Amino acid sequence: MLLRIIFIFSLAIGLISCSKKKDELIYEPKEQINAFKAYEEGFEALEKNDFFYASKKFSEAELNSKNLNLSAKSAIMSAYSLYGINFYDEALENLNRYLKIYPSDKNIIYAHFLIAIIYFEQISDATKDIDPVLKAFEKVNFFLNKYPDTDYAIDLKFKKDLIENQLAAKEMYIAKYYISVKKWIPAINRLKIILKKYEKTIFIEEALHRLVEIHYHIGLENEAKKYASILGYNYNSGEWFKQSYKVLNKDYKIIKKNDLKNNEAQKDRGFFKKIIEMIK
C-alpha cells in the first residue's frame, strides 16, 4: 500500500513537471513572410551582384509561397545565386532538389544546363584529376542528347569540344610517360585512343606523329609510313608533319615558326544574365 501511494505521488509530480515543460516549449509563429516581396528583394540583390543575400531571399520566397510556380522559380534562382559565388556543391544540391520537387516546371531545361556548366567550371588540370572532366563530359552529353535543339545546346557543344581536348590531353600525357620509359605497346594503345575517340581535337596531329616515331624506332617502318601518310594527307602544312617527315628523311631541315599561343577559356556570365531575365 505504501509503495502504491509513493508511485501515485511520483507520477503526479511527473505529470505536473511535463505540463510545465510543455507550456514552456509552445511555438510562437513569426509574422508571415510575403513570398512575392521576398522574391523581388532577391532579384534586386542579384542585379547588384549580392549573390549570397539573393540566395537567402529566394529561399525565403520558396518556403513561404503557396504558389507552385513562384516556389519553383525561387528554388532555381537560389541555386543560380549560389553558383554566382562559386558555391558549387550547394548550388548542385539545390538544383538536384529542384529536379525532384518540381519535375514539370518550365525551367527544367535551364536547371540541367546549369548543372552541366557547374561541372564544366570545376575542370582544372586533366593530367592530375580526370574525374571532374569525366563528370562534366557526362552531364554535357546528357543535355545535348536530351535537348539538342535548344539555345543552350549551342554553348554546350563548344564546351564539349574543350572537354574532349582535356580528355585527349590526358591520353597524350600518359602516352608520353610510356614513351619516356620505353613501354611502346601501352604508348601506342593510348595514342590510338586519341585517333579513335578524339580525332577532332588539337592533339590528333601530335598523336599521329608520335605513332610515326614509335613505329620507326621499333623497326616497323611500313607502319610508320602509314601514319605519316595519314598525317601528310590531312595536315601536310603542319609542324607535326614536318617533324614526321624528318624522322623518315634524316637530311630534311625544319624551318621553325613562332608557336601560336592557345587562348585560355574565360567564364562568360553575360549569357546567364539573359537567361535569368527570361526566368523572371
Secondary structure as UniProt FT lines:
FT   HELIX           2..24
FT   HELIX           35..47
FT   TURN            48..49
FT   HELIX           51..64
FT   HELIX           68..84
FT   TURN            85..86
FT   HELIX           88..101
FT   TURN            103..104
FT   TURN            106..107
FT   HELIX           108..121
FT   TURN            126..128
FT   HELIX           131..146
FT   TURN            148..149
FT   HELIX           151..180
FT   TURN            181..182
FT   HELIX           184..197
FT   TURN            199..200
FT   TURN            202..203
FT   HELIX           204..217
FT   TURN            218..219
FT   HELIX           221..235
FT   TURN            236..237
FT   HELIX           239..248
FT   TURN            250..251
FT   HELIX           270..279
//
